[in-house]
């Protein structure tokens, strides 16, 4: 009886590992790149928002420092008051040549047109005590200039505007010499009896800013 043929036993084939194609690799790189860019953009937005929050807080503080400095001052010079001069001029509005530093200012209208700080006509920014706000490092240590004096906070400025406004409409600005003459039973309004509107604009200019940026605007009325 013939013997049955037996098939040779072949060893099992090894399954070769499938490599990434060029398209799959490119897609993976694109997905990773988009994720990295999104992370970087989120970090940048967080840093910018954090910087703006700090800047806004500083701006609000500097505006309120001016308000605190002026809140107890009379509207006009205690000696000169406010009187009409020749033509359209008035006497007693604004700081005269004898008022050199902030501590010389003795009335609210002395602050009109003054800019304290960067590119201003007065040193600053100023604090409620009339002194310059010093610049400190990350540890809270005050920075000193070449003369050993406190270094002013860099990049900041406080611009002050004082305006005479109509008592019935604070949006209406009156001339400094404006008054309402008495008529019949109407006693009129004297030249120094009008409310004053004070506006403080705080700006900041960083190293890479091309011009100052308004950070805070504070407005109040003094009856």
Protein Blocks (a to p, Z undefined) as FASTA:
>chain_A
ZZddddddddddddddddddfklmmmmmmmmmmmmmmmmmmmmmmmmmmmmmmmmmmmmm
mmmmmmmmmmmpcfbdfklmpaddehjbcehiajdfklmbfmlpcbfklmgopaedehia
bdcdddfkopacddddfkopacddfkopacddehiacddddddddfklmkbccdfkbccd
dehjbnbjafklcccddddddddddfklcbdcdfbdcddddZZ
